Amino acid sequence: MKYGILFDLDGTLLNTLEDLTDATNATLCHFECPQRSMEEVRNFVGNGAERLIRLALPGKDNDPEVSEVLSWYKDFYAAHSQIKTCPYAGVLEAVEAVKKAFPVAIVSNKPDTAVKPLCARYFPGIYALGETAGVPRKPAADMVYKAMAAIGVEKCVYVGDSEVDVLTAKN
């Protein structure tokens, strides 16, 4: 039986927190909402962009519509996701070593429009899947199964850094 290795992206392979914080705050500023600290944004990420935006908004009756804010955020982040983002020390070499022994894929709750360019830059040739319509995001196992099928494996090891990733692996 052929095994594969699937990786989470944010916080596991790439340090994306500064770009996520900057995009969140640019969005909040655009909608005249108070800004958030990096630590607050760190606590908001992991369950997709919509949840990040819902948590980042002040939670007032006069908050702008989440769908409008989310759309603006996604466009801004897609254009600004590679400014401060970088791989953690040793990650590029480790992924290259793992690729020699196993099929590899990346699965992220980040919007697919940001996942694809980031992975093309740092992990070219590796199948990558981000949040996309019709595929429930992690911790549902759907993204994992789709990635497994894409790389031709029946079993995998899932590597991540958060509670969402632990639940994903269990599912």
Disulfide bonds with the S-S distance in Angstrom:
none
